[in-house]
Amino acid sequence: MDAVRMGHPNVLPFTLLRDAAAGYLSDAEWDCLDHDWFEAALAETSRSCKGARGPITLIRPRPASAPGRPGRQGTGGDTAEEQVYQLADYLDQHGRRTRAHLIPPLGFWQAAAHTHRTHQHTLAQAAWDRRIYREAAQLWKNATSHGHPRSARALVTSMSTLFPDDPKPATWAAEHSPLDPAGVTELLDELRENGAREQMLALLARDPATHTALGHPRDVARVLRGLRQSGAHEQVRVLLARDPAAHAELDDPLGVAGLLRELRTAGADKQALVLAERAAAHAVLDDPGASRGWYASSESPAHTSNWESCWHATLPRTPNSMTR
């Protein structure tokens, strides 16, 4: 009940349930348990009663080939093979009502380290909101180490409110944050706002420009903007030298529009023109709405003629679209 109440999805991994349950038992209760106490408890609570599900039941994955049914997979554990369980709805409602004022014991938060990184991030925030600061910081660190893109910023943001003069959380985040485009730019923003210049340089030294995938225009635009706002001009040049205009996928008009704006802001007019020409050739001319994202990005009159010429250059190849 507490796991779901704290924000974990109602897909509860075996390890989380077993290790968290131990935190609710006294030493005397723990010493009296049989070696298979938890398995026996699960077997008891999984039994149905008068047609209703038991309090905690195993989520049995469906085969992907089941006719008329999508594959049903558990996504609560650290590994895809771990069994996961579901809390009955009536107990979820009961727990939220009767335990709303209660904070789970320390063992619960320690057991949360066995959950997926996304759930660790969520539970870290729940711990922080309840002033369990050490466990919150540890969960954010765990989530960061397992690749969660936003946990590093959450760690820096939260710890700086408690210890504004302590550089260690920012230093750790700069050294361990995954180089995901969203995570890098958000962490750069947070470090810049906190005046953590040394940590910003440490993060930039990990070369996020080289690790940015060029196929997603939104991500490239986000990284270019973050690097530019952080004054990382060399990193901007490194990313532009990889020629994102030639590699960006064109199925996201708004993403292409954002990349066009960032290329122009960075002074990469040739790359912006290349991207505009690719977008114009890719556009569906009998559906102007599909092209509005990149076309509307021409906010500056000085550049409008370039984008219009790219647009009209495609018209002779589709004469039927010209007459509509």
ZAVEXTOR-661332 format. One record per residue (C-alpha): y, x, z; residue number from 1. Coordinates in Angstrom, 2 decimals, always signed. Example, Ala and Ser with C-alpha at 12.3 -4.5 7.8 and 13.67 -1.06 7.14 Angstrom:
% ZAVEXTOR-661332
-4.50	+12.30	+7.80	1
-1.06	+13.67	+7.14	2
% end
This chain:
% ZAVEXTOR-661332
+0.00	+0.00	+0.00	1
+2.41	+2.80	+0.85	2
+1.77	+4.69	-2.38	3
+2.66	+1.71	-4.54	4
+5.53	+0.79	-2.24	5
+6.98	+4.32	-2.60	6
+6.97	+4.03	-6.39	7
+3.58	+5.29	-7.53	8
+2.07	+3.05	-10.23	9
-0.77	+0.84	-9.11	10
-3.18	+3.32	-10.68	11
-4.19	+5.38	-7.67	12
-6.24	+8.57	-8.09	13
-9.25	+9.16	-5.87	14
-7.86	+12.43	-4.48	15
-4.55	+10.85	-3.48	16
-6.28	+8.01	-1.65	17
-8.73	+10.31	+0.14	18
-6.24	+12.93	+1.27	19
-3.51	+10.44	+2.16	20
-5.92	+8.31	+4.20	21
-6.66	+11.30	+6.42	22
-3.00	+11.42	+7.39	23
-3.19	+7.94	+8.91	24
-6.06	+8.84	+11.29	25
-5.77	+10.30	+14.78	26
-7.74	+13.40	+15.75	27
-10.20	+11.26	+17.69	28
-10.74	+8.94	+14.72	29
-11.11	+11.88	+12.35	30
-13.73	+13.61	+14.50	31
-15.92	+10.49	+14.54	32
-16.14	+10.09	+10.77	33
-19.31	+10.58	+8.76	34
-19.30	+13.15	+5.99	35
-19.16	+10.40	+3.33	36
-16.68	+8.25	+5.20	37
-14.27	+7.82	+2.32	38
-16.86	+6.92	-0.30	39
-18.28	+4.34	+2.11	40
-14.82	+2.92	+2.72	41
-14.19	+2.58	-1.01	42
-17.53	+0.86	-1.51	43
-16.64	-1.62	+1.23	44
-13.13	-2.36	-0.01	45
-14.28	-2.70	-3.63	46
-16.49	-5.72	-2.91	47
-15.25	-9.00	-4.32	48
-15.06	-12.09	-2.13	49
-15.35	-15.65	-3.47	50
-14.48	-14.51	-6.97	51
-11.41	-12.51	-5.94	52
-11.08	-8.76	-6.41	53
-11.62	-6.55	-3.42	54
-8.65	-4.89	-1.68	55
-9.06	-1.64	-3.66	56
-11.16	-1.60	-6.82	57
-12.10	+0.98	-9.42	58
-10.23	+0.79	-12.72	59
-12.97	+1.07	-15.32	60
-11.67	+2.47	-18.63	61
-12.47	+0.36	-21.66	62
-13.87	+2.05	-24.75	63
-11.20	+2.47	-27.38	64
-13.43	+0.68	-29.89	65
-13.78	-2.53	-27.85	66
-12.94	-5.41	-30.25	67
-9.66	-7.13	-29.49	68
-8.97	-4.91	-26.50	69
-6.85	-1.76	-26.41	70
-8.37	+1.26	-24.75	71
-7.81	+1.00	-20.99	72
-7.23	+4.41	-19.47	73
-6.33	+5.49	-15.98	74
-3.24	+7.69	-15.85	75
-2.72	+8.24	-12.16	76
-4.58	+11.45	-11.47	77
-4.05	+15.12	-12.09	78
-6.90	+15.13	-14.60	79
-8.03	+12.62	-17.18	80
-11.56	+12.60	-15.65	81
-10.51	+11.58	-12.13	82
-11.40	+8.07	-11.07	83
-8.46	+5.77	-10.34	84
-8.20	+2.60	-8.29	85
-6.04	-0.51	-8.13	86
-4.59	-2.22	-5.07	87
-4.98	-6.00	-5.04	88
-1.74	-7.83	-5.82	89
-1.73	-9.82	-2.61	90
-1.97	-6.60	-0.56	91
+0.85	-5.04	-2.56	92
+3.06	-8.01	-1.73	93
+1.92	-8.01	+1.90	94
+2.63	-4.30	+2.28	95
+6.11	-4.54	+0.80	96
+6.94	-7.33	+3.22	97
+5.40	-6.07	+6.45	98
+5.81	-2.29	+6.01	99
+9.29	-2.21	+4.46	100
+10.74	-0.45	+7.53	101
+7.92	+2.09	+7.91	102
+7.84	+5.65	+6.59	103
+4.45	+7.02	+5.52	104
+3.11	+9.90	+7.63	105
+3.46	+13.54	+6.68	106
-0.08	+13.66	+5.29	107
+0.83	+11.06	+2.68	108
+3.59	+13.21	+1.19	109
+1.39	+16.28	+1.21	110
-1.38	+14.37	-0.57	111
+1.12	+13.31	-3.24	112
+0.89	+16.86	-4.61	113
-2.33	+15.74	-6.35	114
-0.61	+13.12	-8.50	115
+0.76	+13.39	-12.01	116
+4.07	+15.26	-12.34	117
+5.92	+12.07	-13.23	118
+4.69	+10.38	-10.07	119
+5.49	+13.45	-7.98	120
+9.07	+13.24	-9.25	121
+9.25	+9.56	-8.27	122
+7.71	+10.14	-4.84	123
+10.03	+13.08	-4.24	124
+13.00	+10.76	-4.65	125
+11.38	+8.27	-2.27	126
+10.91	+11.03	+0.31	127
+14.49	+12.19	-0.13	128
+15.82	+8.66	+0.33	129
+13.97	+8.56	+3.66	130
+15.35	+11.96	+4.74	131
+12.02	+13.75	+4.46	132
+13.77	+16.64	+2.79	133
+11.19	+19.42	+2.94	134
+8.45	+17.30	+1.37	135
+10.88	+15.98	-1.25	136
+11.85	+19.51	-2.26	137
+8.20	+20.58	-2.44	138
+7.29	+17.62	-4.65	139
+10.19	+18.39	-7.00	140
+9.05	+22.00	-7.17	141
+5.47	+20.91	-7.87	142
+6.62	+18.55	-10.61	143
+8.77	+21.27	-12.15	144
+5.89	+23.75	-12.12	145
+3.74	+21.18	-13.90	146
+6.32	+20.63	-16.63	147
+8.48	+17.69	-15.53	148
+11.77	+18.17	-17.40	149
+14.18	+16.64	-14.85	150
+12.77	+17.66	-11.48	151
+14.57	+21.01	-11.47	152
+17.95	+19.34	-11.72	153
+17.00	+16.82	-9.03	154
+16.05	+19.72	-6.75	155
+19.36	+21.51	-7.31	156
+21.45	+18.34	-7.01	157
+19.81	+17.26	-3.77	158
+19.57	+20.60	-2.02	159
+23.16	+21.51	-2.84	160
+24.30	+18.52	-0.77	161
+22.45	+19.90	+2.26	162
+22.99	+23.62	+1.75	163
+25.93	+24.09	-0.63	164
+26.10	+27.83	+0.03	165
+22.38	+28.53	-0.44	166
+21.67	+29.83	-3.98	167
+17.87	+29.85	-3.61	168
+17.15	+26.32	-4.96	169
+19.30	+26.95	-8.05	170
+17.73	+30.38	-8.55	171
+14.23	+28.95	-8.31	172
+15.10	+26.12	-10.72	173
+16.60	+28.50	-13.28	174
+13.47	+30.65	-13.20	175
+10.86	+27.88	-13.30	176
+12.37	+24.91	-15.13	177
+10.47	+24.06	-18.33	178
+12.52	+24.71	-21.45	179
+12.48	+21.08	-22.47	180
+15.71	+20.15	-24.32	181
+16.68	+17.36	-21.92	182
+15.76	+19.39	-18.84	183
+17.58	+22.52	-19.98	184
+20.82	+20.74	-20.83	185
+20.82	+18.68	-17.62	186
+20.12	+21.75	-15.51	187
+22.85	+23.71	-17.30	188
+25.27	+20.87	-16.57	189
+24.31	+20.84	-12.89	190
+24.55	+24.61	-12.51	191
+27.94	+24.63	-14.23	192
+29.25	+21.87	-11.95	193
+28.06	+23.81	-8.90	194
+29.63	+27.03	-10.08	195
+26.23	+28.74	-10.21	196
+27.17	+31.20	-12.92	197
+24.46	+33.72	-12.09	198
+21.76	+31.05	-12.25	199
+23.15	+29.76	-15.56	200
+22.82	+33.23	-17.03	201
+19.27	+33.48	-15.70	202
+18.34	+30.22	-17.40	203
+19.99	+31.28	-20.66	204
+18.17	+34.61	-20.49	205
+14.93	+32.67	-20.92	206
+16.16	+31.95	-24.47	207
+16.08	+28.13	-24.70	208
+17.50	+28.32	-28.24	209
+14.32	+29.99	-29.48	210
+12.06	+27.50	-27.72	211
+13.77	+24.37	-29.04	212
+11.64	+22.50	-31.57	213
+13.65	+21.98	-34.76	214
+11.96	+18.79	-35.91	215
+13.71	+16.44	-33.49	216
+17.42	+16.16	-34.33	217
+18.35	+14.53	-31.02	218
+16.85	+17.43	-29.09	219
+18.55	+20.04	-31.25	220
+21.89	+18.25	-30.91	221
+21.43	+17.99	-27.14	222
+20.69	+21.70	-26.80	223
+23.58	+22.71	-29.08	224
+25.95	+20.60	-27.01	225
+24.65	+21.97	-23.71	226
+24.86	+25.56	-24.89	227
+28.35	+25.08	-26.29	228
+29.64	+23.44	-23.11	229
+28.14	+26.29	-21.08	230
+29.90	+28.91	-23.19	231
+26.58	+30.31	-24.44	232
+27.92	+31.17	-27.90	233
+25.21	+33.74	-28.61	234
+22.51	+31.16	-27.91	235
+24.30	+28.73	-30.23	236
+24.21	+31.37	-32.98	237
+20.50	+31.98	-32.32	238
+19.71	+28.29	-32.66	239
+21.83	+27.90	-35.81	240
+20.16	+30.96	-37.35	241
+16.87	+29.06	-37.20	242
+18.40	+26.58	-39.69	243
+17.84	+23.24	-37.92	244
+19.46	+21.37	-40.84	245
+16.55	+22.28	-43.08	246
+13.86	+21.36	-40.56	247
+15.17	+18.21	-38.87	248
+13.11	+15.08	-39.39	249
+15.09	+12.25	-40.97	250
+13.40	+9.18	-39.49	251
+15.96	+8.92	-36.67	252
+19.38	+8.09	-38.20	253
+21.22	+8.23	-34.88	254
+19.60	+11.55	-34.06	255
+20.63	+12.90	-37.45	256
+24.16	+11.61	-36.83	257
+24.32	+13.43	-33.51	258
+23.09	+16.65	-35.08	259
+25.65	+16.34	-37.87	260
+28.43	+16.06	-35.29	261
+27.17	+19.07	-33.34	262
+26.80	+21.17	-36.50	263
+30.38	+20.39	-37.50	264
+31.63	+21.12	-33.98	265
+29.82	+24.45	-34.04	266
+31.48	+25.31	-37.34	267
+28.20	+25.21	-39.29	268
+29.68	+23.23	-42.18	269
+27.15	+24.47	-44.73	270
+24.25	+23.36	-42.57	271
+25.98	+20.04	-41.94	272
+26.33	+19.50	-45.68	273
+22.66	+20.40	-46.24	274
+21.61	+17.91	-43.58	275
+23.91	+15.23	-45.01	276
+22.44	+15.72	-48.48	277
+18.90	+15.47	-47.11	278
+19.82	+12.35	-45.17	279
+21.45	+10.76	-48.23	280
+18.38	+11.42	-50.35	281
+16.16	+10.00	-47.63	282
+18.26	+6.88	-47.04	283
+17.00	+3.43	-48.05	284
+19.87	+2.29	-50.21	285
+19.02	-1.41	-50.20	286
+19.15	-1.35	-46.37	287
+22.56	+0.03	-45.44	288
+21.86	-0.48	-41.76	289
+19.16	+2.17	-41.89	290
+21.72	+4.70	-43.10	291
+24.60	+3.65	-40.91	292
+23.72	+6.10	-38.14	293
+24.19	+9.29	-40.13	294
+26.85	+7.91	-42.47	295
+29.04	+6.70	-39.61	296
+29.00	+10.18	-38.14	297
+31.69	+11.22	-40.63	298
+34.50	+10.51	-38.21	299
+36.85	+13.16	-39.54	300
+38.72	+12.28	-42.77	301
+38.51	+15.94	-43.76	302
+34.74	+15.61	-44.06	303
+34.39	+12.08	-45.36	304
+34.49	+13.03	-49.05	305
+31.57	+15.43	-48.57	306
+29.38	+12.75	-47.02	307
+30.40	+10.16	-49.60	308
+29.57	+12.54	-52.42	309
+26.14	+13.11	-50.90	310
+25.63	+9.35	-50.68	311
+26.68	+8.64	-54.25	312
+24.65	+11.55	-55.57	313
+21.51	+9.53	-54.92	314
+22.63	+6.39	-56.72	315
+21.65	+7.34	-60.29	316
+18.09	+7.81	-59.18	317
+17.84	+4.19	-57.99	318
+19.69	+2.03	-60.54	319
+18.32	-1.22	-59.15	320
+19.94	-0.52	-55.79	321
+23.36	-0.10	-57.49	322
+23.35	-3.66	-58.76	323
+22.45	-5.36	-55.54	324
% end
